[in-house]
Amino acid sequence: MDSVIEQQRQTHEEIERLESALGGLLAQSGTNVRTYLSSVFFLLTSLHFEQHDLNLANEHRAKDILGRISNRVETLSQAYSDAEEYVRYTAAVHFSL
């Protein structure tokens, strides 16, 4: 079993990885499909819808990643809160002796 500090460190690293993934996902949106000028209206229309579908999929992935980040931040916040309570408890026990 890992120590509380090790768990906090791992959670921080996981949050950083998720933030990096989110940044990469947001950076790539809009660049998946290049629209070249064409005299064929159908081609332009199909590229527009394909781009829209890719953007929509990326937005869903971004929402999922943000939810995971939020979940991990809550876990980390709780761990810090528990650690603060433990420090207060040990200080109170130490001073009462």
N, C-alpha and C positions, 0 to 999 in steps of 0.2 A: 504494500500500500504506500502510495506516495505521500509525502508531507503536504501540508496545506500550502506552503510556499511553492512547492513544485507544481501542485495543481493550478495555482494562480499563474505561474509562469507559462505553463502549457496553455491555459485559457487565453492569456495575452497573445501568445504565438498564433493560436487558432484564429483569434479576432483579426490579427494582422494579415493572415493568409486570406481570410474571407474579404477583408477590405481590399486587398490586392486583386482578388478575383473580381470583385465588384468594379473596381477601377478599370480593369481590362475589358470587362463586358461593356461598360459605358463608353469606353474609348472606341470600341469596335462598332458600336451601333451607328448605322448610317454609312458604313464603309463596306458592308458585306457584298452589296450588289452595285456595280458601277453602271450608270445609265449612259449609254452612248447615243448620240443623236442619230435618228434613223427616220427614213421617210415612211416607215411602216407604223401606223398608229397602234396596231395590235401589239407589236413588240414593246412599245413604250408603255402601253397599258398593263401588259403582263408583268413587266419589270416593276412598275409602280406597286402592283398588288403583291408581288413577291417581296419587295422591300418592306411593305407594310407588315406582311406576315412575319418576316424576320425581326422587325422592330418590336412587334407585339410579343414574340417569343422571348426576345431579350429583356423586355420589360417584366415579363413573368419571372424570368430567371433572376433579375435584379431584385424583385420583390421577395423571392425565396431567400436570396442571400442576405438581404436586409433583415428579414425575420430571424435568420440564424444568428446574425450579428447581435440583434436585440436580445435574443435568448441567452447568448454567451455573456453579454454585458450584465444582464440580470444575475446570472450565476456568479459572475465575478464580484458584483456589488454585494451580493449576499455573503460571499466568502470574506470580503473585507469587513463587512459588518460583524460577522461571527468572530473574526480575529480581534476586532476592537473590543467586543464584549469580553473575550477571553483575557485580553490585556487588562481591562478594568477589573475583572474578577481576581486575577492573580495579584494585582496591585493592592486591592482591598484586603485579600488574605494576608499578604506580606505585611501591610501596615497594622493589621489587627493582632499580629503575633507579638 
